[in-house]
């Protein structure tokens, strides 16, 4: 599959409006009909459908989507692991170009942007403490907006519904980026890359010379590996259930690849002078793998949970073990990051070549083939599959 074209060299003119079923372009200020990937109910077959989105309101924009990543969180909503309301437009990791602005918008038509699925209000208690990733008023898992072609109220994943030809979102849900970035890589800045880089640099604060284990080698896990290498970690152990992930892990920066089996703890200690690693990152979102990460970590080390799991998957640890091991267990929500500040930094790295995301993109597919990308994700194939739109 060939890579899509880059964004225009500079934000000059307006993007064309999405086309209505009859073939006519929608006028500015009117609702638009677009094609989108829709789940009608939990466990249902994913289909490309026409949906109706409202015109941008005050302080809102319509963004023409250029590329959107297929993230495991979307799959978790489809299979019932995470709560969701249906019918649901999937997708929350995307990049595109501002096509229309509502009254009072701060953005210009033609601006390339990355979508932000957790825009901060900047006024709640957590935001005032400079913890915008914990904002009390950020987007809920599914937000109602628009309607299906047969008139049902439509829900959007994390307020975006980005696996579509266009989205209508508030200004604070988009982050301007430089023109000319490859869309299939720029899309990943809004979730996998920011989450992985932030988990290493903001949450765990991995230092040069430390040792790291990463459990789960999807897009986020591979981003954690790459960030650990750039942070100067000297022992970087990649862990997965699939031997097929070995080459991806080594290309991302791992010093060794280990299968997740009964010998895992012994193998890790053999590579860390019998201590265990300084940092273990759990990128799956299951109690079993969190416990595995706990066992891989040295006394006084830290476990960082990056994966988002089910609310009824209960974690059990021995009280004496917690006391005696002196380990820290914490989560990293959206990389403990402020996307408005950190996405532009990542975008600059992508632009100048210092941030290489090639290993994260396993392939690109058009919107019509988006359901097959979810099938590959469910089978654990590759890293990140990206849906590209003309």
C-alpha positions in Angstrom: 0.0 0.0 0.0 1.4 3.3 -1.0 1.7 6.3 1.4 -0.8 9.1 1.0 0.3 12.5 -0.2 1.3 15.2 2.3 -0.7 18.2 3.3 -0.6 21.2 1.0 2.7 23.2 1.3 0.8 26.1 3.0 -2.7 26.7 4.3 -4.0 28.7 1.4 -7.6 28.0 0.4 -10.6 26.3 1.8 -11.1 22.6 1.6 -14.1 21.4 -0.5 -17.2 20.6 1.5 -18.2 17.0 1.9 -20.6 15.9 -0.9 -24.2 15.2 -0.2 -25.8 11.9 -1.4 -27.1 13.6 -4.6 -23.6 14.9 -5.5 -24.0 18.6 -4.7 -21.7 20.3 -2.3 -23.2 21.6 0.9 -23.2 25.4 1.3 -21.3 26.9 4.2 -23.3 27.1 7.4 -25.4 24.1 6.6 -25.4 20.6 7.9 -23.2 18.2 5.9 -23.6 14.5 4.9 -20.4 12.5 5.1 -19.4 8.9 5.0 -18.3 7.4 8.3 -17.4 4.1 10.0 -20.4 3.2 12.2 -21.1 0.6 14.8 -24.8 0.1 15.2 -24.5 -1.9 18.5 -21.9 -3.8 20.5 -20.5 -6.7 18.6 -22.2 -5.7 15.4 -20.5 -5.7 12.0 -18.8 -2.3 11.2 -20.2 -0.6 8.2 -19.5 2.5 6.1 -22.7 4.7 6.3 -23.8 8.2 5.4 -24.3 10.3 8.5 -25.5 13.9 9.0 -23.3 16.4 11.0 -24.5 19.8 12.1 -22.9 23.0 10.8 -20.1 24.5 13.0 -21.6 26.6 15.8 -19.9 29.4 17.7 -16.3 28.6 18.4 -16.5 25.4 16.3 -14.9 24.1 13.1 -15.5 21.5 10.5 -12.4 19.5 9.7 -11.9 17.4 6.6 -10.2 14.3 7.8 -7.0 13.2 5.9 -6.0 10.2 8.1 -7.2 8.4 11.2 -5.5 5.7 13.2 -7.3 2.5 14.3 -6.9 2.4 18.1 -7.6 -0.4 20.5 -9.8 1.9 22.5 -12.2 2.0 19.6 -12.2 -1.8 19.4 -12.9 -2.0 23.1 -16.1 0.1 22.6 -17.2 -2.1 19.8 -16.7 -5.4 21.7 -18.2 -4.1 25.0 -15.0 -3.8 27.1 -15.6 0.0 27.4 -19.0 1.5 27.8 -20.5 3.1 24.7 -23.8 4.3 23.2 -24.9 3.4 19.7 -25.1 4.0 16.8 -21.5 5.1 17.1 -19.0 6.7 14.7 -15.6 5.3 15.6 -12.2 7.0 15.7 -10.4 9.6 17.8 -6.8 9.7 16.5 -6.7 11.8 13.4 -5.4 14.7 11.4 -7.0 16.9 8.8 -7.6 20.4 7.5 -10.0 23.1 8.7 -12.7 23.3 6.0 -15.2 25.7 7.7 -15.4 27.8 10.8 -18.3 28.8 13.0 -18.8 32.3 14.4 -15.9 33.4 16.7 -13.6 30.5 15.8 -9.9 31.3 16.3 -8.9 29.1 13.4 -8.5 29.9 9.7 -9.8 27.7 6.9 -7.0 25.6 5.4 -5.1 25.1 8.7 -3.7 21.6 9.1 -4.6 20.2 12.6 -4.4 17.2 14.8 -7.5 16.3 16.8 -7.5 16.3 20.6 -9.8 13.8 22.1 -9.4 15.2 25.6 -9.6 19.0 25.3 -9.1 20.7 28.7 -11.5 23.3 30.0 -8.6 25.3 31.6 -10.9 26.4 34.5 -11.6 23.3 36.7 -9.6 22.4 39.8 -7.3 20.0 37.9 -6.7 22.4 35.0 -5.8 25.1 37.5 -3.2 22.7 39.0 -1.7 22.3 35.6 -3.0 18.7 35.2 -5.2 19.1 32.1 -5.1 15.4 31.4 -7.4 15.0 34.5 -9.8 17.8 33.4 -13.2 17.4 35.1 -15.0 18.6 32.0 -13.3 16.7 29.2 -15.1 14.6 26.7 -17.1 11.6 27.8 -16.5 8.2 26.0 -19.4 8.8 23.6 -21.0 12.2 22.8 -24.4 12.6 20.9 -24.2 14.7 17.8 -25.8 14.5 14.4 -27.9 11.6 13.1 -27.7 8.6 11.0 -29.1 8.4 7.5 -32.3 6.8 8.9 -32.8 9.5 11.5 -31.3 7.9 14.7 -29.4 10.1 17.1 -25.7 9.6 16.4 -22.9 9.2 19.0 -19.2 10.1 18.4 -16.3 8.3 20.0 -14.7 10.7 22.5 -16.6 13.6 21.0 -14.8 13.2 17.6 -16.0 10.3 15.5 -12.9 10.7 13.4 -13.1 7.7 11.1 -15.2 9.8 8.8 -14.8 12.2 5.9 -15.3 15.1 8.3 -15.9 16.1 11.9 -17.4 19.1 13.6 -15.7 19.9 16.9 -14.9 22.8 19.2 -11.8 24.9 18.6 -10.1 23.5 21.7 -10.4 19.9 20.2 -8.0 20.7 17.4 -4.3 21.6 17.5 -2.6 23.4 14.6 0.5 21.7 13.1 3.0 22.6 10.4 1.9 22.1 6.8 3.6 19.3 4.8 3.6 16.5 7.4 2.6 13.0 6.1 -1.0 12.6 7.3 -0.6 8.9 8.1 2.1 9.8 10.6 0.7 13.1 11.8 -2.6 11.3 12.8 -0.7 9.3 15.4 0.5 12.4 17.3 -3.0 12.8 18.8 -3.1 9.5 20.7 -0.5 6.7 20.3 2.6 8.9 20.1 1.5 11.5 22.7 0.4 8.7 25.1 3.6 6.7 24.8 6.0 9.6 24.8 4.2 11.2 27.8 4.1 8.0 29.8 7.9 7.7 29.5 8.8 11.4 29.9 6.0 12.9 32.0 4.7 10.1 34.2 7.6 7.7 34.7 10.4 10.2 34.0 12.7 7.5 32.8 16.3 8.6 33.3 19.5 7.7 31.2 20.9 4.3 32.2 17.6 2.9 33.7 16.0 -0.3 32.7 12.5 -0.6 31.1 10.1 -3.4 30.3 7.1 -2.8 28.0 4.2 -5.3 28.0 1.9 -5.1 24.9 3.3 -4.0 21.6 0.5 -2.2 19.7 0.9 1.4 18.6 1.1 2.8 22.1 3.6 0.1 23.4 5.9 0.7 20.4 5.7 4.4 21.1 6.8 3.7 24.7 9.7 1.7 23.4 10.9 4.5 21.1 10.5 7.1 23.8 12.5 4.9 26.3 15.3 4.6 23.8 15.4 8.4 23.3 15.3 8.9 27.1 18.5 7.0 27.4 17.3 3.7 28.9 20.0 1.1 28.4 18.0 -2.1 29.0 14.7 -2.0 27.1 12.8 -5.3 27.2 9.8 -5.7 24.9 7.1 -8.2 25.9 4.2 -9.6 23.9 2.3 -12.8 23.4 3.1 -12.8 19.6 6.5 -13.8 18.3 5.5 -11.8 15.1 6.0 -8.6 17.1 9.8 -9.2 17.6 11.0 -7.3 14.5 8.7 -4.4 15.2 10.0 -4.2 18.8 13.6 -4.3 17.8 13.1 -1.6 15.2 11.3 0.6 17.7 14.2 0.5 20.1 14.1 -2.6 22.2 17.3 -4.3 23.3 15.6 -7.6 23.6 12.2 -9.3 22.9 10.5 -11.7 25.3 7.4 -13.8 25.0 4.9 -13.4 27.7 4.8 -16.8 29.3 5.5 -18.6 32.5 9.2 -17.9 32.2 8.9 -14.2 31.8 9.8 -13.0 35.3 12.9 -15.3 35.3 14.0 -14.1 31.9 13.7 -10.4 32.9 15.7 -11.0 36.1 18.4 -12.8 34.1 18.8 -9.5 32.2 18.7 -7.2 35.2 21.2 -8.7 37.6 18.3 -10.5 39.3 16.7 -7.3 40.4 13.9 -6.6 37.9 13.5 -3.5 35.8 13.4 0.1 37.1 10.2 0.8 35.1 7.5 -1.5 33.7 4.9 -0.1 31.3 1.7 -2.0 30.9 0.1 -1.2 27.6 -2.7 -3.7 27.4 -5.3 -2.8 30.0 -5.8 -6.1 31.8 -5.4 -7.0 35.4 -3.4 -10.1 34.5 -0.8 -8.0 32.6 -0.7 -5.4 35.3 0.2 -8.1 37.8 2.8 -9.4 35.4 4.3 -5.9 35.2 4.4 -5.7 39.0 6.4 -9.0 39.1 8.9 -7.7 36.6 9.7 -4.6 38.5 12.5 -4.3 41.1 12.0 -3.4 44.7 11.5 0.4 44.8 10.7 0.5 41.0 7.6 1.7 39.3 4.8 0.2 37.3 3.0 2.6 34.9 -0.4 1.4 33.5 -0.9 2.9 30.1 -3.6 0.5 28.8 -7.3 1.3 29.4 -9.1 -1.7 30.8 -12.6 -2.8 31.8 -14.2 -1.5 35.0 -15.0 -5.0 36.2 -11.5 -6.5 35.6 -10.3 -6.4 39.2 -6.7 -6.2 40.2 -5.5 -8.1 43.3 -2.1 -7.6 45.0 -0.9 -9.0 48.4 -0.8 -6.4 51.1 2.5 -7.7 52.4 3.9 -7.7 48.8 2.9 -4.0 48.4 4.6 -3.1 51.6 7.7 -5.2 51.2 8.4 -4.4 47.5 8.1 -0.6 47.9 7.0 -0.4 44.3 4.9 2.4 42.9 1.8 1.6 40.9 0.2 4.4 38.9 -1.5 5.1 35.6 -0.7 7.5 32.8 -3.8 9.2 31.4 -3.1 10.5 27.9 0.6 10.5 28.8 0.1 13.0 31.7 0.4 15.5 28.9 -0.9 18.9 27.8 -1.7 18.2 24.2 -1.9 22.0 23.3 1.8 22.3 24.3 3.2 18.9 23.5 1.6 18.0 20.1 3.3 21.0 18.4 6.7 19.9 19.8 6.1 16.3 18.5 5.0 17.8 15.2 8.2 19.8 14.9 10.2 16.6 15.5 8.2 14.9 12.8 8.9 17.8 10.5 12.7 17.9 11.1 13.1 14.1 11.1 14.1 13.8 14.8 10.9 11.9 15.5 10.7 8.8 13.3 7.3 7.2 13.3 7.8 4.8 10.4 7.8 1.7 12.5 4.4 2.6 14.0 2.5 2.5 10.7 1.9 -1.0 9.6 -0.1 0.0 6.6 -2.8 2.3 5.2 -6.3 1.5 3.9 -9.0 3.6 2.4 -12.2 4.3 4.4 -14.1 1.6 2.6 -11.6 -1.0 4.0 -11.6 0.4 7.6 -13.6 -2.7 8.9 -10.7 -4.9 7.8 -8.2 -2.8 9.7 -10.3 -3.5 12.9 -10.2 -7.2 12.1 -6.4 -7.0 11.8 -6.2 -5.1 15.1 -8.4 -7.7 16.8 -6.0 -10.4 15.6 -3.0 -8.5 17.0 -1.5 -7.9 13.6 1.1 -5.1 13.2 1.3 -1.9 15.1 -1.0 0.9 13.9 -3.3 0.6 10.9 -4.2 4.0 9.5 -7.3 4.9 7.4 -6.5 7.5 4.8 -9.0 9.8 3.0 -8.4 11.7 -0.2 
